[in-house]
Amino acid sequence: MSKKTRRKRRGIPASSSVLVTRFSQLILERRFAETERILERLKEKIEKNEWNRGYLQALNGILTIQKSSDERYAFLSNLNLEDEKSIEKHRKEFRDQITDEFHADYDRGFFSAWADFLRIVLKLDKQNVKEKAEAAD
């Protein structure tokens, strides 16, 4: 089964992955008005099911905590986005939860959004390092 097929089966169409990537970029840049518009487009675009409801709820939670000034208990505010090993460790933990059959579709969608977000964080971090190295040359 191809990666594209797996993603679609989970409910998030491959065409929406561009929006998820953009959402993640905007969150990291703290551009919340644009992030909210992307989230609304995702809500309109994806099929209504429990997996996607969990997925969208996780994205909404990521947005809400980034906007909030009270970050004491939030996973994201306690995560060092510069620590690639830590991000990869947490991403693996979220991915493990996705495949756990004891979780409902809503929960697996929720964990899937977090795994996708952390995958994008890692990808963007590597791009930024590469761009900085090229600029230094």
N, CA, C and O atoms as a printed pandas DataFrame, in Angstrom:
     atom_number atom_name residue_name chain_id  residue_number  x_coord  y_coord  z_coord
0              1         N          MET        A               1    0.846   -1.170    0.000
1              2        CA          MET        A               1    0.000    0.000    0.000
2              3         C          MET        A               1    0.898    1.240    0.000
3              4         O          MET        A               1    1.826    1.333    0.803
4              5         N          SER        A               2    0.630    2.168   -0.876
5              6        CA          SER        A               2    1.463    3.359   -0.979
6              7         C          SER        A               2    1.171    4.320    0.170
7              8         O          SER        A               2    0.134    4.230    0.827
8              9         N          LYS        A               3    2.102    5.235    0.395
9             10        CA          LYS        A               3    1.938    6.238    1.446
10            11         C          LYS        A               3    0.695    7.078    1.177
11            12         O          LYS        A               3   -0.055    7.402    2.098
12            13         N          LYS        A               4    0.480    7.429   -0.087
13            14        CA          LYS        A               4   -0.666    8.240   -0.461
14            15         C          LYS        A               4   -1.971    7.510   -0.137
15            16         O          LYS        A               4   -2.909    8.115    0.382
16            17         N          THR        A               5   -2.029    6.226   -0.440
17            18        CA          THR        A               5   -3.217    5.435   -0.162
18            19         C          THR        A               5   -3.474    5.340    1.337
19            20         O          THR        A               5   -4.614    5.481    1.781
20            21         N          ARG        A               6   -2.422    5.101    2.120
21            22        CA          ARG        A               6   -2.588    5.019    3.576
22            23         C          ARG        A               6   -3.132    6.324    4.126
23            24         O          ARG        A               6   -4.047    6.314    4.950
24            25         N          ARG        A               7   -2.588    7.442    3.686
25            26        CA          ARG        A               7   -3.040    8.730    4.204
26            27         C          ARG        A               7   -4.511    8.942    3.871
27            28         O          ARG        A               7   -5.272    9.406    4.720
28            29         N          LYS        A               8   -4.920    8.614    2.661
29            30        CA          LYS        A               8   -6.311    8.806    2.290
30            31         C          LYS        A               8   -7.217    7.906    3.125
31            32         O          LYS        A               8   -8.284    8.341    3.561
32            33         N          ARG        A               9   -6.810    6.667    3.351
33            34        CA          ARG        A               9   -7.616    5.764    4.142
34            35         C          ARG        A               9   -7.824    6.326    5.544
35            36         O          ARG        A               9   -8.885    6.130    6.138
36            37         N          ARG        A              10   -6.856    7.000    6.060
37            38        CA          ARG        A              10   -6.960    7.591    7.393
38            39         C          ARG        A              10   -7.888    8.786    7.399
39            40         O          ARG        A              10   -8.291    9.240    8.470
40            41         N          GLY        A              11   -8.238    9.307    6.245
41            42        CA          GLY        A              11   -9.191   10.400    6.192
42            43         C          GLY        A              11   -8.634   11.717    5.702
43            44         O          GLY        A              11   -9.391   12.545    5.196
44            45         N          ILE        A              12   -7.346   11.940    5.832
45            46        CA          ILE        A              12   -6.766   13.195    5.369
46            47         C          ILE        A              12   -6.296   12.980    3.932
47            48         O          ILE        A              12   -5.331   12.251    3.701
48            49         N          PRO        A              13   -6.970   13.608    2.961
49            50        CA          PRO        A              13   -6.540   13.413    1.575
50            51         C          PRO        A              13   -5.147   13.972    1.344
51            52         O          PRO        A              13   -4.748   14.954    1.971
52            53         N          ALA        A              14   -4.425   13.352    0.457
53            54        CA          ALA        A              14   -3.065   13.801    0.155
54            55         C          ALA        A              14   -3.054   15.274   -0.253
55            56         O          ALA        A              14   -2.096   15.988    0.043
56            57         N          SER        A              15   -4.091   15.727   -0.919
57            58        CA          SER        A              15   -4.153   17.134   -1.336
58            59         C          SER        A              15   -4.216   18.082   -0.140
59            60         O          SER        A              15   -3.828   19.245   -0.252
60            61         N          SER        A              16   -4.697   17.599    0.993
61            62        CA          SER        A              16   -4.769   18.435    2.204
62            63         C          SER        A              16   -3.447   18.487    2.948
63            64         O          SER        A              16   -3.269   19.327    3.831
64            65         N          SER        A              17   -2.513   17.603    2.607
65            66        CA          SER        A              17   -1.229   17.607    3.318
66            67         C          SER        A              17   -0.474   18.911    3.092
67            68         O          SER        A              17    0.313   19.326    3.943
68            69         N          VAL        A              18   -0.705   19.557    1.957
69            70        CA          VAL        A              18   -0.088   20.860    1.702
70            71         C          VAL        A              18   -0.616   21.879    2.712
71            72         O          VAL        A              18    0.138   22.706    3.226
72            73         N          LEU        A              19   -1.909   21.810    2.989
73            74        CA          LEU        A              19   -2.498   22.726    3.969
74            75         C          LEU        A              19   -1.972   22.446    5.374
75            76         O          LEU        A              19   -1.747   23.374    6.151
76            77         N          VAL        A              20   -1.777   21.172    5.699
77            78        CA          VAL        A              20   -1.244   20.811    7.017
78            79         C          VAL        A              20    0.187   21.328    7.149
79            80         O          VAL        A              20    0.575   21.827    8.205
80            81         N          THR        A              21    0.964   21.208    6.082
81            82        CA          THR        A              21    2.336   21.733    6.096
82            83         C          THR        A              21    2.319   23.246    6.293
83            84         O          THR        A              21    3.087   23.784    7.092
84            85         N          ARG        A              22    1.449   23.923    5.567
85            86        CA          ARG        A              22    1.354   25.382    5.689
86            87         C          ARG        A              22    0.892   25.770    7.097
87            88         O          ARG        A              22    1.421   26.713    7.686
88            89         N          PHE        A              23   -0.079   25.054    7.628
89            90        CA          PHE        A              23   -0.557   25.281    8.989
90            91         C          PHE        A              23    0.626   25.226    9.957
91            92         O          PHE        A              23    0.790   26.107   10.801
92            93         N          SER        A              24    1.440   24.188    9.824
93            94        CA          SER        A              24    2.581   23.993   10.729
94            95         C          SER        A              24    3.602   25.116   10.589
95            96         O          SER        A              24    4.126   25.613   11.585
96            97         N          GLN        A              25    3.880   25.512    9.358
97            98        CA          GLN        A              25    4.817   26.623    9.139
98            99         C          GLN        A              25    4.312   27.895    9.815
99           100         O          GLN        A              25    5.067   28.590   10.496
100          101         N          LEU        A              26    3.051   28.185    9.622
101          102        CA          LEU        A              26    2.475   29.407   10.186
102          103         C          LEU        A              26    2.444   29.371   11.708
103          104         O          LEU        A              26    2.663   30.393   12.359
104          105         N          ILE        A              27    2.175   28.203   12.279
105          106        CA          ILE        A              27    2.203   28.058   13.745
106          107         C          ILE        A              27    3.593   28.399   14.264
107          108         O          ILE        A              27    3.739   29.157   15.222
108          109         N          LEU        A              28    4.611   27.834   13.626
109          110        CA          LEU        A              28    5.980   28.066   14.076
110          111         C          LEU        A              28    6.385   29.534   13.923
111          112         O          LEU        A              28    7.214   30.040   14.678
112          113         N          GLU        A              29    5.800   30.198   12.951
113          114        CA          GLU        A              29    6.068   31.634   12.737
114          115         C          GLU        A              29    5.145   32.516   13.575
115          116         O          GLU        A              29    5.264   33.741   13.557
116          117         N          ARG        A              30    4.219   31.885   14.313
117          118        CA          ARG        A              30    3.257   32.576   15.175
118          119         C          ARG        A              30    2.377   33.558   14.392
119          120         O          ARG        A              30    2.081   34.657   14.861
120          121         N          ARG        A              31    1.973   33.142   13.207
121          122        CA          ARG        A              31    1.092   33.936   12.345
122          123         C          ARG        A              31   -0.312   33.334   12.462
123          124         O          ARG        A              31   -0.756   32.569   11.605
124          125         N          PHE        A              32   -0.984   33.697   13.533
125          126        CA          PHE        A              32   -2.193   33.009   13.941
126          127         C          PHE        A              32   -3.410   33.285   13.061
127          128         O          PHE        A              32   -4.209   32.375   12.838
128          129         N          ALA        A              33   -3.576   34.488   12.562
129          130        CA          ALA        A              33   -4.739   34.775   11.714
130          131         C          ALA        A              33   -4.692   33.909   10.456
131          132         O          ALA        A              33   -5.705   33.336   10.053
132          133         N          GLU        A              34   -3.530   33.816    9.847
133          134        CA          GLU        A              34   -3.381   32.970    8.660
134          135         C          GLU        A              34   -3.554   31.494    9.012
135          136         O          GLU        A              34   -4.141   30.731    8.245
136          137         N          THR        A              35   -3.041   31.098   10.177
137          138        CA          THR        A              35   -3.173   29.715   10.626
138          139         C          THR        A              35   -4.639   29.355   10.782
139          140         O          THR        A              35   -5.053   28.265   10.386
140          141         N          GLU        A              36   -5.427   30.252   11.352
141          142        CA          GLU        A              36   -6.857   29.997   11.531
142          143         C          GLU        A              36   -7.563   29.842   10.188
143          144         O          GLU        A              36   -8.462   29.012   10.053
144          145         N          ARG        A              37   -7.164   30.634    9.195
145          146        CA          ARG        A              37   -7.769   30.509    7.868
146          147         C          ARG        A              37   -7.445   29.149    7.244
147          148         O          ARG        A              37   -8.305   28.527    6.619
148          149         N          ILE        A              38   -6.216   28.696    7.417
149          150        CA          ILE        A              38   -5.819   27.383    6.891
150          151         C          ILE        A              38   -6.624   26.286    7.598
151          152         O          ILE        A              38   -7.093   25.351    6.949
152          153         N          LEU        A              39   -6.785   26.393    8.900
153          154        CA          LEU        A              39   -7.561   25.398    9.659
154          155         C          LEU        A              39   -9.006   25.358    9.168
155          156         O          LEU        A              39   -9.583   24.278    9.042
156          157         N          GLU        A              40   -9.590   26.508    8.892
157          158        CA          GLU        A              40  -10.959   26.544    8.367
158          159         C          GLU        A              40  -11.033   25.884    6.991
159          160         O          GLU        A              40  -11.995   25.173    6.699
160          161         N          ARG        A              41  -10.043   26.107    6.156
161          162        CA          ARG        A              41  -10.027   25.455    4.837
162          163         C          ARG        A              41   -9.932   23.943    4.985
163          164         O          ARG        A              41  -10.583   23.201    4.249
164          165         N          LEU        A              42   -9.123   23.487    5.935
165          166        CA          LEU        A              42   -9.024   22.049    6.181
166          167         C          LEU        A              42  -10.373   21.477    6.637
167          168         O          LEU        A              42  -10.787   20.410    6.182
168          169         N          LYS        A              43  -11.043   22.186    7.525
169          170        CA          LYS        A              43  -12.346   21.730    8.027
170          171         C          LYS        A              43  -13.360   21.584    6.890
171          172         O          LYS        A              43  -14.168   20.655    6.878
172          173         N          GLU        A              44  -13.304   22.512    5.941
173          174        CA          GLU        A              44  -14.225   22.474    4.806
174          175         C          GLU        A              44  -13.861   21.363    3.818
175          176         O          GLU        A              44  -14.734   20.778    3.177
176          177         N          LYS        A              45  -12.582   21.086    3.707
177          178        CA          LYS        A              45  -12.090   20.209    2.643
178          179         C          LYS        A              45  -12.156   18.718    2.981
179          180         O          LYS        A              45  -12.382   17.900    2.090
180          181         N          ILE        A              46  -11.965   18.354    4.235
181          182        CA          ILE        A              46  -11.844   16.934    4.545
182          183         C          ILE        A              46  -13.179   16.314    4.928
183          184         O          ILE        A              46  -14.090   16.983    5.415
184          185         N          GLU        A              47  -13.257   15.027    4.693
185          186        CA          GLU        A              47  -14.453   14.242    4.986
186          187         C          GLU        A              47  -14.776   14.291    6.478
187          188         O          GLU        A              47  -13.877   14.341    7.317
188          189         N          LYS        A              48  -16.053   14.275    6.790
189          190        CA          LYS        A              48  -16.495   14.294    8.189
190          191         C          LYS        A              48  -16.519   12.867    8.720
191          192         O          LYS        A              48  -17.401   12.087    8.358
192          193         N          ASN        A              49  -15.567   12.518    9.570
193          194        CA          ASN        A              49  -15.550   11.218   10.242
194          195         C          ASN        A              49  -14.772   11.369   11.545
195          196         O          ASN        A              49  -14.188   12.422   11.802
196          197         N          GLU        A              50  -14.764   10.342   12.351
197          198        CA          GLU        A              50  -14.145   10.422   13.679
198          199         C          GLU        A              50  -12.638   10.647   13.603
199          200         O          GLU        A              50  -12.089   11.419   14.389
200          201         N          TRP        A              51  -11.966    9.980   12.669
201          202        CA          TRP        A              51  -10.515   10.156   12.516
202          203         C          TRP        A              51  -10.204   11.633   12.261
203          204         O          TRP        A              51   -9.354   12.224   12.927
204          205         N          ASN        A              52  -10.898   12.210   11.298
205          206        CA          ASN        A              52  -10.644   13.603   10.939
206          207         C          ASN        A              52  -11.053   14.562   12.047
207          208         O          ASN        A              52  -10.429   15.607   12.230
208          209         N          ARG        A              53  -12.095   14.212   12.783
209          210        CA          ARG        A              53  -12.499   15.048   13.918
210          211         C          ARG        A              53  -11.374   15.113   14.948
211          212         O          ARG        A              53  -11.067   16.186   15.467
212          213         N          GLY        A              54  -10.758   13.967   15.243
213          214        CA          GLY        A              54   -9.613   13.945   16.153
214          215         C          GLY        A              54   -8.423   14.701   15.588
215          216         O          GLY        A              54   -7.730   15.420   16.308
216          217         N          TYR        A              55   -8.193   14.532   14.298
217          218        CA          TYR        A              55   -7.077   15.202   13.625
218          219         C          TYR        A              55   -7.240   16.721   13.725
219          220         O          TYR        A              55   -6.309   17.433   14.101
220          221         N          LEU        A              56   -8.425   17.201   13.386
221          222        CA          LEU        A              56   -8.684   18.646   13.431
222          223         C          LEU        A              56   -8.655   19.176   14.855
223          224         O          LEU        A              56   -8.215   20.301   15.089
224          225         N          GLN        A              57   -9.118   18.381   15.804
225          226        CA          GLN        A              57   -9.085   18.818   17.203
226          227         C          GLN        A              57   -7.639   18.998   17.674
227          228         O          GLN        A              57   -7.336   19.937   18.411
228          229         N          ALA        A              58   -6.758   18.104   17.252
229          230        CA          ALA        A              58   -5.347   18.244   17.620
230          231         C          ALA        A              58   -4.764   19.513   17.013
231          232         O          ALA        A              58   -4.050   20.253   17.690
232          233         N          LEU        A              59   -5.063   19.771   15.741
233          234        CA          LEU        A              59   -4.556   21.001   15.111
234          235         C          LEU        A              59   -5.110   22.233   15.821
235          236         O          LEU        A              59   -4.389   23.207   16.041
236          237         N          ASN        A              60   -6.377   22.185   16.173
237          238        CA          ASN        A              60   -6.977   23.298   16.905
238          239         C          ASN        A              60   -6.293   23.485   18.259
239          240         O          ASN        A              60   -6.061   24.614   18.690
240          241         N          GLY        A              61   -5.973   22.379   18.928
241          242        CA          GLY        A              61   -5.267   22.455   20.212
242          243         C          GLY        A              61   -3.878   23.041   20.073
243          244         O          GLY        A              61   -3.441   23.825   20.915
244          245         N          ILE        A              62   -3.182   22.662   19.011
245          246        CA          ILE        A              62   -1.850   23.214   18.750
246          247         C          ILE        A              62   -1.952   24.724   18.569
247          248         O          ILE        A              62   -1.155   25.479   19.127
248          249         N          LEU        A              63   -2.930   25.156   17.790
249          250        CA          LEU        A              63   -3.138   26.587   17.570
250          251         C          LEU        A              63   -3.499   27.295   18.870
251          252         O          LEU        A              63   -2.942   28.348   19.180
252          253         N          THR        A              64   -4.418   26.727   19.622
253          254        CA          THR        A              64   -4.887   27.355   20.857
254          255         C          THR        A              64   -3.748   27.537   21.862
255          256         O          THR        A              64   -3.618   28.605   22.462
256          257         N          ILE        A              65   -2.933   26.516   22.048
257          258        CA          ILE        A              65   -1.873   26.625   23.053
258          259         C          ILE        A              65   -0.772   27.582   22.592
259          260         O          ILE        A              65   -0.155   28.258   23.416
260          261         N          GLN        A              66   -0.525   27.644   21.303
261          262        CA          GLN        A              66    0.479   28.594   20.819
262          263         C          GLN        A              66    0.004   30.033   21.011
263          264         O          GLN        A              66    0.810   30.930   21.261
264          265         N          LYS        A              67   -1.301   30.250   20.895
265          266        CA          LYS        A              67   -1.858   31.585   21.093
266          267         C          LYS        A              67   -1.953   31.957   22.571
267          268         O          LYS        A              67   -1.946   33.137   22.921
268          269         N          SER        A              68   -2.041   30.953   23.430
269          270        CA          SER        A              68   -2.274   31.154   24.853
270          271         C          SER        A              68   -1.020   31.678   25.552
271          272         O          SER        A              68    0.107   31.408   25.137
272          273         N          SER        A              69   -1.250   32.424   26.610
273          274        CA          SER        A              69   -0.112   32.878   27.419
274          275         C          SER        A              69    0.177   31.914   28.565
275          276         O          SER        A              69    1.247   31.976   29.170
276          277         N          ASP        A              70   -0.776   31.017   28.869
277          278        CA          ASP        A              70   -0.590   30.036   29.939
278          279         C          ASP        A              70   -0.158   28.715   29.335
279          280         O          ASP        A              70   -0.991   27.919   28.904
280          281         N          GLU        A              71    1.139   28.484   29.305
281          282        CA          GLU        A              71    1.692   27.311   28.634
282          283         C          GLU        A              71    2.278   26.291   29.609
283          284         O          GLU        A              71    3.050   25.425   29.197
284          285         N          ARG        A              72    1.929   26.377   30.882
285          286        CA          ARG        A              72    2.546   25.518   31.889
286          287         C          ARG        A              72    2.331   24.037   31.651
287          288         O          ARG        A              72    3.230   23.231   31.888
288          289         N          TYR        A              73    1.147   23.673   31.185
289          290        CA          TYR        A              73    0.806   22.257   31.101
290          291         C          TYR        A              73    0.789   21.720   29.668
291          292         O          TYR        A              73    0.452   20.557   29.446
292          293         N          ALA        A              74    1.137   22.527   28.735
293          294        CA          ALA        A              74    1.038   22.128   27.333
294          295         C          ALA        A              74    2.282   21.392   26.864
295          296         O          ALA        A              74    3.411   21.811   27.123
296          297         N          PHE        A              75    2.052   20.301   26.179
297          298        CA          PHE        A              75    3.145   19.504   25.620
298          299         C          PHE        A              75    4.028   20.349   24.706
299          300         O          PHE        A              75    5.254   20.316   24.817
300          301         N          LEU        A              76    3.410   21.097   23.811
301          302        CA          LEU        A              76    4.173   21.850   22.816
302          303         C          LEU        A              76    5.060   22.912   23.445
303          304         O          LEU        A              76    6.193   23.112   23.007
304          305         N          SER        A              77    4.563   23.587   24.457
305          306        CA          SER        A              77    5.375   24.641   25.075
306          307         C          SER        A              77    6.550   24.059   25.850
307          308         O          SER        A              77    7.538   24.753   26.091
308          309         N          ASN        A              78    6.452   22.796   26.240
309          310        CA          ASN        A              78    7.545   22.148   26.962
310          311         C          ASN        A              78    8.490   21.386   26.044
311          312         O          ASN        A              78    9.474   20.808   26.507
312          313         N          LEU        A              79    8.202   21.380   24.762
313          314        CA          LEU        A              79    9.020   20.672   23.790
314          315         C          LEU        A              79   10.053   21.623   23.202
315          316         O          LEU        A              79    9.713   22.707   22.727
316          317         N          ASN        A              80   11.300   21.216   23.236
317          318        CA          ASN        A              80   12.369   22.017   22.639
318          319         C          ASN        A              80   12.387   21.744   21.139
319          320         O          ASN        A              80   12.821   20.676   20.707
320          321         N          LEU        A              81   11.920   22.698   20.350
321          322        CA          LEU        A              81   11.834   22.513   18.904
322          323         C          LEU        A              81   13.199   22.534   18.222
323          324         O          LEU        A              81   13.292   22.337   17.011
324          325         N          GLU        A              82   14.249   22.771   18.992
325          326        CA          GLU        A              82   15.609   22.732   18.456
326          327         C          GLU        A              82   16.259   21.366   18.673
327          328         O          GLU        A              82   17.315   21.085   18.105
328          329         N          ASP        A              83   15.647   20.532   19.477
329          330        CA          ASP        A              83   16.209   19.224   19.835
330          331         C          ASP        A              83   15.627   18.137   18.932
331          332         O          ASP        A              83   14.558   17.592   19.204
332          333         N          GLU        A              84   16.348   17.834   17.856
333          334        CA          GLU        A              84   15.874   16.894   16.852
334          335         C          GLU        A              84   15.613   15.502   17.440
335          336         O          GLU        A              84   14.628   14.856   17.081
336          337         N          LYS        A              85   16.476   15.045   18.328
337          338        CA          LYS        A              85   16.301   13.713   18.926
338          339         C          LYS        A              85   15.025   13.645   19.754
339          340         O          LYS        A              85   14.296   12.655   19.695
340          341         N          SER        A              86   14.757   14.677   20.514
341          342        CA          SER        A              86   13.550   14.713   21.338
342          343         C          SER        A              86   12.298   14.747   20.460
343          344         O          SER        A              86   11.321   14.051   20.737
344          345         N          ILE        A              87   12.330   15.540   19.425
345          346        CA          ILE        A              87   11.185   15.623   18.518
346          347         C          ILE        A              87   10.936   14.267   17.867
347          348         O          ILE        A              87    9.794   13.813   17.785
348          349         N          GLU        A              88   11.995   13.629   17.409
349          350        CA          GLU        A              88   11.855   12.318   16.765
350          351         C          GLU        A              88   11.320   11.275   17.753
351          352         O          GLU        A              88   10.504   10.428   17.390
352          353         N          LYS        A              89   11.788   11.346   19.000
353          354        CA          LYS        A              89   11.309   10.418   20.033
354          355         C          LYS        A              89    9.805   10.586   20.256
355          356         O          LYS        A              89    9.068    9.602   20.317
356          357         N          HIS        A              90    9.357   11.833   20.376
357          358        CA          HIS        A              90    7.934   12.095   20.591
358          359         C          HIS        A              90    7.111   11.729   19.358
359          360         O          HIS        A              90    5.997   11.219   19.473
360          361         N          ARG        A              91    7.664   11.990   18.193
361          362        CA          ARG        A              91    6.963   11.622   16.962
362          363         C          ARG        A              91    6.747   10.112   16.904
363          364         O          ARG        A              91    5.671    9.640   16.536
364          365         N          LYS        A              92    7.780    9.367   17.272
365          366        CA          LYS        A              92    7.666    7.899   17.281
366          367         C          LYS        A              92    6.589    7.457   18.276
367          368         O          LYS        A              92    5.820    6.540   17.988
368          369         N          GLU        A              93    6.533    8.097   19.430
369          370        CA          GLU        A              93    5.510    7.753   20.426
370          371         C          GLU        A              93    4.106    8.012   19.880
371          372         O          GLU        A              93    3.201    7.202   20.081
372          373         N          PHE        A              94    3.926    9.125   19.200
373          374        CA          PHE        A              94    2.622    9.417   18.601
374          375         C          PHE        A              94    2.302    8.397   17.507
375          376         O          PHE        A              94    1.170    7.923   17.409
376          377         N          ARG        A              95    3.287    8.065   16.695
377          378        CA          ARG        A              95    3.063    7.079   15.630
378          379         C          ARG        A              95    2.686    5.716   16.210
379          380         O          ARG        A              95    1.846    5.013   15.646
380          381         N          ASP        A              96    3.295    5.343   17.320
381          382        CA          ASP        A              96    2.946    4.081   17.975
382          383         C          ASP        A              96    1.483    4.089   18.423
383          384         O          ASP        A              96    0.801    3.067   18.341
384          385         N          GLN        A              97    1.007    5.227   18.890
385          386        CA          GLN        A              97   -0.383    5.337   19.335
386          387         C          GLN        A              97   -1.362    5.208   18.169
387          388         O          GLN        A              97   -2.477    4.713   18.339
388          389         N          ILE        A              98   -0.947    5.650   16.998
389          390        CA          ILE        A              98   -1.811    5.580   15.814
390          391         C          ILE        A              98   -2.137    4.133   15.473
391          392         O          ILE        A              98   -3.255    3.823   15.063
392          393         N          THR        A              99   -1.166    3.256   15.640
393          394        CA          THR        A              99   -1.364    1.857   15.255
394          395         C          THR        A              99   -1.955    1.010   16.382
395          396         O          THR        A              99   -2.254   -0.166   16.173
396          397         N          ASP        A             100   -2.126    1.579   17.553
397          398        CA          ASP        A             100   -2.691    0.849   18.688
398          399         C          ASP        A             100   -4.188    0.642   18.464
399          400         O          ASP        A             100   -4.960    1.600   18.442
400          401         N          GLU        A             101   -4.581   -0.602   18.303
401          402        CA          GLU        A             101   -5.972   -0.922   18.000
402          403         C          GLU        A             101   -6.918   -0.650   19.165
403          404         O          GLU        A             101   -8.136   -0.655   18.982
404          405         N          PHE        A             102   -6.387   -0.417   20.340
405          406        CA          PHE        A             102   -7.231   -0.120   21.490
406          407         C          PHE        A             102   -7.745    1.320   21.467
407          408         O          PHE        A             102   -8.680    1.664   22.189
408          409         N          HIS        A             103   -7.129    2.151   20.639
409          410        CA          HIS        A             103   -7.582    3.535   20.520
410          411         C          HIS        A             103   -8.701    3.634   19.490
411          412         O          HIS        A             103   -8.699    2.927   18.482
412          413         N          ALA        A             104   -9.640    4.508   19.753
413          414        CA          ALA        A             104  -10.723    4.774   18.801
414          415         C          ALA        A             104  -10.171    5.591   17.628
415          416         O          ALA        A             104   -9.075    6.147   17.710
416          417         N          ASP        A             105  -10.931    5.656   16.549
417          418        CA          ASP        A             105  -10.504    6.420   15.375
418          419         C          ASP        A             105  -10.219    7.876   15.727
419          420         O          ASP        A             105   -9.253    8.460   15.235
420          421         N          TYR        A             106  -11.061    8.463   16.582
421          422        CA          TYR        A             106  -10.851    9.848   16.995
422          423         C          TYR        A             106   -9.450   10.012   17.588
423          424         O          TYR        A             106   -8.722   10.935   17.223
424          425         N          ASP        A             107   -9.081    9.124   18.494
425          426        CA          ASP        A             107   -7.770    9.206   19.149
426          427         C          ASP        A             107   -6.634    9.014   18.154
427          428         O          ASP        A             107   -5.630    9.725   18.202
428          429         N          ARG        A             108   -6.794    8.052   17.256
429          430        CA          ARG        A             108   -5.748    7.807   16.262
430          431         C          ARG        A             108   -5.601    8.997   15.321
431          432         O          ARG        A             108   -4.489    9.322   14.905
432          433         N          GLY        A             109   -6.703    9.646   14.985
433          434        CA          GLY        A             109   -6.624   10.872   14.184
434          435         C          GLY        A             109   -5.892   11.969   14.941
435          436         O          GLY        A             109   -5.073   12.691   14.374
436          437         N          PHE        A             110   -6.196   12.085   16.220
437          438        CA          PHE        A             110   -5.545   13.083   17.082
438          439         C          PHE        A             110   -4.033   12.856   17.105
439          440         O          PHE        A             110   -3.257   13.788   16.893
440          441         N          PHE        A             111   -3.619   11.609   17.365
441          442        CA          PHE        A             111   -2.189   11.293   17.411
442          443         C          PHE        A             111   -1.535   11.458   16.043
443          444         O          PHE        A             111   -0.365   11.831   15.951
444          445         N          SER        A             112   -2.280   11.185   14.999
445          446        CA          SER        A             112   -1.763   11.336   13.639
446          447         C          SER        A             112   -1.422   12.799   13.345
447          448         O          SER        A             112   -0.398   13.091   12.726
448          449         N          ALA        A             113   -2.275   13.703   13.786
449          450        CA          ALA        A             113   -2.011   15.132   13.571
450          451         C          ALA        A             113   -0.730   15.551   14.281
451          452         O          ALA        A             113    0.077   16.292   13.720
452          453         N          TRP        A             114   -0.536   15.080   15.515
453          454        CA          TRP        A             114    0.687   15.409   16.247
454          455         C          TRP        A             114    1.917   14.815   15.569
455          456         O          TRP        A             114    2.953   15.474   15.476
456          457         N          ALA        A             115    1.812   13.582   15.096
457          458        CA          ALA        A             115    2.939   12.956   14.399
458          459         C          ALA        A             115    3.261   13.730   13.122
459          460         O          ALA        A             115    4.430   13.957   12.812
460          461         N          ASP        A             116    2.230   14.136   12.381
461          462        CA          ASP        A             116    2.445   14.923   11.161
462          463         C          ASP        A             116    3.088   16.264   11.487
463          464         O          ASP        A             116    4.021   16.697   10.810
464          465         N          PHE        A             117    2.581   16.916   12.531
465          466        CA          PHE        A             117    3.136   18.215   12.919
466          467         C          PHE        A             117    4.630   18.086   13.258
467          468         O          PHE        A             117    5.439   18.898   12.810
468          469         N          LEU        A             118    4.987   17.084   14.036
469          470        CA          LEU        A             118    6.391   16.912   14.412
470          471         C          LEU        A             118    7.249   16.508   13.213
471          472         O          LEU        A             118    8.416   16.893   13.137
472          473         N          ARG        A             119    6.687   15.739   12.275
473          474        CA          ARG        A             119    7.416   15.402   11.051
474          475         C          ARG        A             119    7.731   16.670   10.265
475          476         O          ARG        A             119    8.835   16.830    9.745
476          477         N          ILE        A             120    6.765   17.555   10.186
477          478        CA          ILE        A             120    6.956   18.811    9.456
478          479         C          ILE        A             120    7.958   19.705   10.181
479          480         O          ILE        A             120    8.783   20.354    9.538
480          481         N          VAL        A             121    7.896   19.746   11.506
481          482        CA          VAL        A             121    8.871   20.521   12.286
482          483         C          VAL        A             121   10.284   20.042   11.965
483          484         O          VAL        A             121   11.179   20.855   11.733
484          485         N          LEU        A             122   10.486   18.727   11.952
485          486        CA          LEU        A             122   11.809   18.173   11.627
486          487         C          LEU        A             122   12.235   18.543   10.217
487          488         O          LEU        A             122   13.385   18.916    9.985
488          489         N          LYS        A             123   11.313   18.441    9.285
489          490        CA          LYS        A             123   11.608   18.757    7.882
490          491         C          LYS        A             123   11.972   20.230    7.726
491          492         O          LYS        A             123   12.941   20.566    7.045
492          493         N          LEU        A             124   11.201   21.099    8.353
493          494        CA          LEU        A             124   11.467   22.535    8.261
494          495         C          LEU        A             124   12.792   22.899    8.923
495          496         O          LEU        A             124   13.526   23.758    8.435
496          497         N          ASP        A             125   13.088   22.238   10.037
497          498        CA          ASP        A             125   14.348   22.491   10.728
498          499         C          ASP        A             125   15.531   22.129    9.836
499          500         O          ASP        A             125   16.513   22.869    9.770
500          501         N          LYS        A             126   15.438   21.000    9.156
501          502        CA          LYS        A             126   16.519   20.585    8.254
502          503         C          LYS        A             126   16.653   21.547    7.087
503          504         O          LYS        A             126   17.769   21.842    6.660
504          505         N          GLN        A             127   15.535   22.046    6.559
505          506        CA          GLN        A             127   15.575   23.026    5.481
506          507         C          GLN        A             127   16.233   24.319    5.948
507          508         O          GLN        A             127   17.028   24.915    5.222
508          509         N          ASN        A             128   15.898   24.753    7.167
509          510        CA          ASN        A             128   16.480   25.982    7.706
510          511         C          ASN        A             128   17.984   25.853    7.890
511          512         O          ASN        A             128   18.727   26.789    7.595
512          513         N          VAL        A             129   18.440   24.704    8.375
513          514        CA          VAL        A             129   19.874   24.465    8.558
514          515         C          VAL        A             129   20.571   24.515    7.202
515          516         O          VAL        A             129   21.635   25.120    7.068
516          517         N          LYS        A             130   19.974   23.881    6.206
517          518        CA          LYS        A             130   20.564   23.863    4.860
518          519         C          LYS        A             130   20.638   25.271    4.278
519          520         O          LYS        A             130   21.653   25.653    3.695
520          521         N          GLU        A             131   19.555   26.048    4.437
521          522        CA          GLU        A             131   19.527   27.421    3.933
522          523         C          GLU        A             131   20.573   28.289    4.610
523          524         O          GLU        A             131   21.218   29.107    3.953
524          525         N          LYS        A             132   20.750   28.122    5.923
525          526        CA          LYS        A             132   21.761   28.883    6.649
526          527         C          LYS        A             132   23.159   28.526    6.174
527          528         O          LYS        A             132   24.015   29.401    6.040
528          529         N          ALA        A             133   23.395   27.249    5.919
529          530        CA          ALA        A             133   24.712   26.806    5.445
530          531         C          ALA        A             133   24.996   27.380    4.049
531          532         O          ALA        A             133   26.116   27.808    3.769
532          533         N          GLU        A             134   23.989   27.389    3.185
533          534        CA          GLU        A             134   24.173   27.934    1.844
534          535         C          GLU        A             134   24.399   29.439    1.892
535          536         O          GLU        A             134   25.179   29.972    1.102
536          537         N          ALA        A             135   23.724   30.136    2.816
537          538        CA          ALA        A             135   23.901   31.576    2.944
538          539         C          ALA        A             135   25.287   31.916    3.475
539          540         O          ALA        A             135   25.831   32.974    3.160
540          541         N          ALA        A             136   25.857   31.029    4.274
541          542        CA          ALA        A             136   27.190   31.267    4.839
542          543         C          ALA        A             136   28.290   31.083    3.800
543          544         O          ALA        A             136   29.380   31.638    3.937
544          545         N          ASP        A             137   27.999   30.300    2.757
545          546        CA          ASP        A             137   29.004   30.053    1.695
546          547         C          ASP        A             137   29.235   31.226    0.861
547          548         O          ASP        A             137   30.044   31.175   -0.066
